[in-house]
Amino acid sequence: MIGFKRRRLVRDLVDGDEVRRWEAATALSSVPDARTVRTVERVLQSDRDEGPRAAAAYVLGFSGGPEAAHLLARTLADRDESVVVRAYAAEALGHLLQHEMVLAEVRAAILGGLRDAAPEVRFWCAFAAGVLGLQESRLHLERLGSDHETVDGWWSVAEEARWALRVLDGEEDPPLPQRP
């Protein structure tokens, strides 16, 4: 990626309004450039605002390599981190590691997230547990089958947990629940 364009996108990720931030995140998520990934990792680790950190986690889920999993797992497990950033970190882990080995640190962070107080974190950890094939999450997912809290723009935690269980049972591409 040309340096000027990359710098502009990173600037929009950090300083742009919500629309520009997520447009930049979408563009950056398709750039597997190591320099860009390192810059985005620094945003996740150090930006003051949760918006840029959440967008950075999203970007890493699509353009980071497996080495970004450590940072995302640490972010997910950090109870002092905002709910929105932790939810994006969980989603990112699910996308990032679908065809990779899932290390114990990541497994522990996702399992912990299935018991989190925030429905957004439980929802995205259910997604990650399903797509990553974390069989050890089965009992937690079954318990979430009665969790009817919903996530804005999506569906209930229970529906996501049931979807994840279908994936764990080997169902190829089960249909997603309907958005309300």
Secondary structure, DSSP 8 states (H G I E B T S, - for coil): --HHHHHHHHHHHHHS-HHHHHHHHHHHTT---HHHHHHHHHHHHH-SSHHHHHHHHHHHHHHS-GGGHHHHHHHHH-TTS-HHHHHHHHHHHHHHTTTS---HHHHHHHHHHTT-SSHHHHHHHHHHHHHTT-GGGHHHHHHGGG---B-TTS-BHHHHHHHHHHHHTT-SS-------
